[in-house]
Amino acid sequence: MKVTFAARRPEGQYALAIPVRGEDMLADRLTGLDEAGRTLAARAADAQRFEREAATIAETFITEGDTARRLLLIGLGGKRDDEALYERVGGALTGRLLTSGETKLVIDVSGLDFDGEAAARLAYGAAARGWRYDIYRTKLGKKAKPTLEEIVVVGGGDGADAAWEHKAAVLAGLSFTRELVTEPANIIYPETFVERARAQLEGLGVEIEVLDEEAMAALGMNSLLGVSLGSVRPARLLAMRWNGGGDAKPVVFVGKGVTFDTGGISIKPALGMESMKWDMGGAGAVAGAMKALATRKAKANVVGICGLVENMPDGKAQRPGDVVTSMSGQTIEVINTDAEGRLVLCDAMTWAQRQYKPEIMIDLATLTGAMIISLGFEYGGLFSNDDGLAGKLADAGMKSGDKVWRMPLGDAYDKLMDSPIADMKNSGPREGGSITAATFLQRFVEEGVKWAHLDIAGMVWANKAGHLFDKGATGYGVALLDRFIADNFEG
């Protein structure tokens, strides 16, 4: 979607949106219209019970010269403590107009205290909500096809174009993540995930390293490799390195990349299994974040690592009761082959720590259904061994809109993962399932490493449209990781 910024409204045909704060006099916000237009807009807003709540819309048509113009009043709310407000407002406008027949939207913020950053955030939300992936839809009806092509933000002040460069980079990463998560499992599997990462990232200066199954076996990654035993798709470990911060140690992101999860021998129910193509949402977020950082030439050193496997049932598949030795040397009794994500992550985390010696490591994973039971679809779960790191991630989540909520860790939960015949088991009791999964991963965090685990099971896919996404892949995690790096590692 094309995005531009202007000092005044353009000529010609377009839909016009005017944001209104809770405390604004509506007449003041409509001064750019003639008397008839102001009267009609005010009456339409009153008839629709428009009370300026954040991202709510009152819509009507007015006459400007010989043009019938669609006018949308959109609320900014009465509070200003919602860091992601402007993104939500922009997204709500696109959500209303995407398939409306309108091709151009002008958002006039003149008279509001919008600086260039706020204007860019508004445009980002509008553009992010416009993402669609219709390449497999050969019979899409005319009224279902997107028509909106251009966003113009008027009156945003100086600095909007510069601020948009950063937002556009995040949008590029977001789009890449959504593409990866949306594609079916016969298109995106470990080898093709790597191919797409190469195509998207190497030209931007990201260094790519890939370990095949032979290389991983030589390193002792039996935990990760055990998950892929039942699949004809060979596993891969993908490392993406961006060097923009001199000699500083890299921040490491690790993503769970189960490109399809049947549950293995502990097979899932058939109903809804098609959705398990998005079980690589953590790896997708890591790859998208790397694209965002590289696109905007971030002044930081960051490594993104994706453990990529397909979990299938087969005569060679891993069985419940098997014991595997991880790369760390710790042994794991496999109680449930559907608790496979942690088996992938633990070896990826060990390799990351030995290869890059990071001070900070963050993993992202669609790890547990228990996380959805705990937090629904509003927050990702945050677990960490460091209060400072947890606070920075929570702050980045609020500012970006990718919200996280901190969950507990502790010895009482950790003991639930002890096995009678191995160092640990991969699945504990039903109660506290997301917490015991996190304690399993914590056993693979080496001394001195500040670590955070983001269980994003409820966040990477949506069954209904939101402010920044249509039904389907959300791209959750890209903006969060980008904001975390920007706020804490770039001067």
Residue pairs with C-beta under 8 A, 6 or more apart in sequence:
1 126
1 127
1 130
1 148
1 149
1 150
1 151
2 149
2 150
2 151
3 123
3 126
3 127
3 150
3 151
3 152
3 153
3 164
3 168
4 150
4 151
4 152
4 153
5 116
5 119
5 123
5 152
5 153
5 154
5 156
5 160
5 161
5 164
6 152
6 153
6 154
7 154
7 155
8 154
8 155
9 16
9 32
9 106
9 108
9 154
10 106
10 152
12 104
13 67
13 69
13 103
13 104
14 69
14 102
14 103
14 104
14 105
14 106
14 152
15 69
15 70
15 71
15 72
15 97
15 100
15 102
15 104
15 105
15 106
16 69
16 70
16 71
16 72
16 106
16 108
17 71
17 72
17 73
17 74
17 93
17 105
17 106
17 107
17 108
18 29
18 30
18 71
18 72
18 73
18 74
18 107
18 108
19 29
19 74
19 75
19 76
19 89
19 107
19 109
19 112
19 122
20 26
20 29
20 52
20 73
20 74
20 75
20 76
21 52
21 75
21 76
21 77
21 78
21 112
22 51
22 52
22 53
22 75
22 76
22 77
22 78
22 79
23 78
24 52
26 41
26 42
26 45
26 73
27 38
27 42
28 111
29 73
29 111
30 37
30 38
30 41
30 42
31 38
31 111
32 108
32 110
33 41
33 62
33 64
33 71
34 64
36 62
36 63
37 62
37 63
37 64
37 71
40 60
40 62
41 58
41 60
41 62
41 71
41 73
44 58
44 59
44 60
45 58
45 60
45 73
48 58
48 59
50 56
50 57
50 58
50 73
50 75
51 75
52 75
52 76
52 77
52 78
53 75
53 77
54 75
54 76
54 77
54 82
54 85
54 88
54 89
55 74
55 75
55 88
55 89
55 91
55 92
55 467
56 74
56 75
56 92
57 72
57 73
57 74
57 75
57 92
57 93
57 96
58 72
58 73
59 70
59 71
59 72
59 73
59 96
60 70
60 71
61 68
61 69
61 70
61 71
62 68
62 69
62 71
63 69
70 97
70 100
70 102
72 93
72 96
72 97
74 89
74 92
74 93
75 89
76 85
76 89
76 112
77 85
82 88
83 398
83 399
83 400
83 401
84 398
84 399
84 400
84 401
86 118
86 121
86 122
86 125
87 121
87 122
87 124
87 125
87 128
87 401
87 467
87 468
88 125
88 401
88 467
88 468
89 122
89 125
90 107
90 121
90 122
90 123
90 124
90 125
90 126
90 127
90 128
90 129
90 151
91 125
91 126
91 128
91 129
91 466
91 467
91 468
91 469
92 125
92 129
92 467
93 105
93 107
93 126
93 129
94 105
94 125
94 126
94 127
94 129
94 130
94 148
94 151
95 129
95 465
95 467
95 470
97 105
97 148
98 129
98 130
98 132
98 146
98 147
98 148
98 470
99 143
99 144
99 145
99 146
99 147
99 148
100 147
100 148
101 147
102 147
102 148
103 147
103 148
103 149
103 150
104 148
104 149
104 150
104 151
104 152
105 126
105 148
105 150
105 151
105 152
106 152
106 153
106 154
107 122
107 123
107 126
107 151
107 152
107 153
107 154
108 154
108 155
109 118
109 119
109 122
109 153
109 154
109 155
109 156
110 154
110 155
111 155
112 155
114 122
114 155
114 156
114 157
115 156
115 157
115 158
115 159
116 156
116 157
116 158
116 159
116 160
116 161
116 162
116 163
117 159
117 160
117 163
118 156
119 153
119 156
119 157
119 160
119 163
120 156
120 160
120 163
120 164
120 166
120 167
121 163
121 167
122 153
122 156
123 151
123 153
123 160
123 164
123 167
124 164
124 167
124 168
124 170
124 171
125 467
125 468
126 151
127 151
127 171
128 171
128 174
128 468
128 469
128 475
129 467
129 468
129 469
129 470
130 146
130 148
131 174
131 175
131 178
131 469
131 470
131 475
132 146
132 470
133 178
133 179
133 182
133 472
133 473
134 140
134 145
153 160
165 296
166 296
166 486
168 295
169 291
169 292
169 293
169 295
169 296
169 482
170 292
170 296
170 478
170 479
170 482
172 291
172 292
172 295
173 288
173 289
173 290
173 291
173 292
173 293
173 295
173 478
173 482
174 288
174 292
174 475
174 478
174 479
175 288
175 475
176 196
176 200
176 287
176 288
176 291
177 284
177 285
177 287
177 288
177 289
177 473
177 475
177 477
177 478
178 284
178 288
178 469
178 472
178 473
178 474
178 475
179 196
179 473
180 188
180 193
180 196
180 280
180 283
180 284
180 287
180 288
181 277
181 278
181 280
181 281
181 284
181 460
181 461
181 473
181 475
182 472
182 473
183 277
184 277
185 259
185 260
185 276
185 277
185 310
188 196
188 259
188 277
188 280
189 233
189 259
189 260
189 308
189 310
190 228
190 233
190 234
190 235
190 236
190 257
190 259
190 308
190 309
190 310
191 233
191 234
191 236
193 236
193 238
193 257
193 259
193 280
193 283
193 287
193 306
193 308
194 208
194 210
194 236
194 238
194 308
196 287
197 208
197 238
197 240
197 287
197 290
197 306
198 208
200 287
200 291
201 208
201 240
201 287
201 290
201 291
201 294
202 208
204 291
204 294
204 295
205 242
205 294
206 240
206 241
206 242
206 290
206 291
206 294
207 240
207 241
207 242
207 243
208 238
208 239
208 240
208 241
209 238
209 239
209 241
210 236
210 237
210 238
210 239
211 219
211 236
211 237
211 239
211 351
212 234
212 236
213 225
213 228
213 234
213 235
215 237
216 224
216 225
216 235
216 237
216 347
217 225
219 327
219 351
220 325
220 326
220 327
220 329
221 237
221 326
221 327
221 347
221 351
222 324
222 325
222 326
222 327
222 347
223 324
223 325
223 326
223 327
223 332
223 343
223 344
223 346
223 347
224 235
224 237
224 307
224 309
224 327
224 343
224 344
224 346
224 347
224 348
225 235
226 318
226 322
226 324
226 334
226 343
227 235
227 258
227 264
227 309
227 311
227 318
227 337
227 340
227 343
227 344
228 234
228 235
228 309
228 310
228 311
229 314
229 316
229 317
229 318
230 264
230 265
230 311
230 312
230 313
230 314
230 315
230 316
230 317
230 318
231 309
231 310
231 311
231 312
231 314
232 312
233 259
233 310
235 307
235 308
235 309
235 310
236 308
237 305
237 306
237 307
237 308
237 348
237 351
238 257
238 283
238 287
238 305
238 306
238 308
239 303
239 304
239 305
239 352
239 355
240 286
240 287
240 290
240 303
240 304
240 305
240 306
241 250
241 301
241 302
241 303
241 304
242 290
242 293
242 294
242 298
242 300
242 301
242 302
242 303
242 304
243 250
243 301
244 293
244 297
244 298
244 299
244 300
244 301
244 302
245 298
245 299
245 300
245 301
245 489
245 490
246 301
248 300
248 301
248 489
249 301
249 356
249 357
249 358
249 359
250 301
250 302
250 303
250 356
250 358
251 300
251 301
251 302
251 303
251 358
251 360
251 361
251 362
251 485
251 489
252 302
252 303
252 304
252 305
252 352
252 353
252 356
252 358
252 360
252 361
252 362
253 286
253 289
253 290
253 302
253 303
253 304
253 305
253 361
253 362
253 363
253 364
253 481
254 286
254 304
254 305
254 306
254 307
254 345
254 348
254 349
254 352
254 361
254 362
254 363
254 364
255 280
255 282
255 283
255 284
255 285
255 286
255 287
255 304
255 305
255 306
255 307
255 363
255 364
255 365
256 279
256 280
256 281
256 282
256 283
256 307
256 341
256 344
256 345
256 363
256 364
256 365
256 366
256 367
257 280
257 282
257 283
257 284
257 306
257 307
257 308
257 309
257 344
258 276
258 279
258 280
258 309
258 310
258 311
258 340
258 341
258 344
258 366
259 277
259 279
259 280
259 308
259 309
259 310
260 276
260 277
260 279
260 310
260 311
260 312
261 268
261 276
261 279
261 310
261 311
261 338
261 340
261 341
262 268
262 273
262 276
262 311
262 312
262 313
263 311
263 313
263 337
263 338
263 340
264 311
264 312
264 313
264 317
264 318
264 337
264 338
264 340
265 313
265 317
265 318
265 319
265 320
265 337
266 320
266 336
266 337
266 338
267 313
267 338
268 276
268 338
275 461
278 284
278 366
278 460
278 461
278 473
279 341
279 366
280 306
280 308
280 366
281 364
281 366
281 456
281 459
281 460
281 461
281 473
281 476
281 477
282 363
282 364
282 365
282 366
282 367
282 454
282 456
282 460
282 477
283 306
283 307
283 308
284 460
284 473
285 364
285 456
285 460
285 475
285 476
285 477
285 478
285 481
286 304
286 305
286 306
286 364
286 477
286 481
287 304
287 306
288 475
288 477
288 478
289 302
289 304
289 477
289 478
289 481
289 482
290 302
290 304
292 478
292 481
292 482
293 300
293 302
293 482
293 485
298 482
298 485
298 486
298 490
299 489
299 490
299 491
300 485
300 489
300 490
302 485
302 489
303 352
303 356
303 358
305 348
305 351
305 352
306 348
307 344
307 345
307 347
307 348
309 340
309 344
311 337
311 338
311 340
317 337
318 324
318 334
318 337
319 334
319 337
320 334
320 335
320 336
320 337
321 333
321 334
321 335
322 333
322 334
323 331
323 332
323 333
323 334
323 421
323 422
324 331
324 332
324 334
324 343
325 331
325 332
326 332
326 346
326 347
326 350
326 444
327 346
327 347
327 350
327 351
328 346
328 347
328 350
328 444
330 423
330 424
330 443
330 444
331 422
331 423
331 424
332 343
332 346
332 419
332 422
332 423
332 424
332 425
332 426
333 419
333 421
333 422
333 424
333 425
333 426
334 343
334 425
334 426
335 425
335 426
335 427
336 426
336 427
339 426
339 427
339 437
341 365
341 366
341 367
342 365
342 367
342 426
342 437
342 440
342 441
343 426
345 363
345 365
345 441
345 444
346 440
346 441
346 443
346 444
348 363
349 361
349 363
349 441
349 444
349 445
350 444
352 358
352 361
353 361
353 445
353 446
353 449
358 449
359 448
359 449
359 450
360 389
360 449
360 450
360 451
361 445
361 449
361 450
361 451
361 452
362 389
362 393
362 451
362 452
362 453
362 454
362 481
362 484
363 441
363 451
363 452
363 453
363 454
364 454
364 456
364 477
364 481
365 453
365 454
365 455
365 456
365 457
366 455
366 456
366 457
366 460
367 434
367 437
367 453
367 455
367 456
367 457
368 433
368 434
368 437
368 455
368 457
369 433
369 457
370 430
370 432
370 433
370 434
370 437
371 380
371 381
371 434
371 455
371 456
371 457
371 458
372 457
372 458
374 381
374 407
374 434
375 381
375 405
375 458
376 458
377 458
377 459
377 462
378 403
378 458
379 397
379 403
379 404
379 405
379 459
380 397
380 402
380 403
380 404
380 405
380 454
380 455
380 456
380 458
380 459
380 476
380 477
381 404
381 405
381 407
381 434
381 438
381 454
381 455
381 456
382 390
382 393
382 394
382 397
382 404
382 405
382 406
382 407
382 452
382 453
382 454
383 406
383 407
383 408
383 409
383 435
383 438
383 442
383 452
383 453
383 454
383 455
384 390
384 393
384 406
384 409
384 450
384 451
384 452
384 453
385 409
385 442
385 445
385 450
385 451
385 452
386 450
386 451
386 452
388 450
389 450
389 451
389 452
390 406
390 452
392 484
392 487
392 488
393 404
393 452
393 454
393 480
393 484
394 404
394 405
394 406
395 487
396 402
396 480
396 481
396 483
396 484
396 487
397 403
397 404
397 480
399 483
399 487
400 479
400 480
400 482
400 483
401 468
401 479
402 459
402 476
402 477
402 478
402 479
402 480
404 454
404 480
407 434
407 435
407 438
407 455
408 435
409 435
409 438
409 439
409 442
410 439
413 432
413 435
413 436
413 439
414 436
414 439
414 442
414 443
416 428
416 429
416 432
416 436
416 439
417 424
417 425
417 428
417 436
417 439
417 440
417 443
418 424
418 425
419 425
423 443
424 440
424 443
426 440
428 436
428 437
428 440
429 436
434 455
437 455
438 453
438 455
441 453
442 451
442 453
445 451
454 477
456 476
456 477
459 474
459 476
459 477
460 473
460 474
460 476
460 477
461 472
461 473
461 474
462 469
462 471
462 472
462 474
463 471
464 471
465 471
466 474
468 474
468 475
469 475
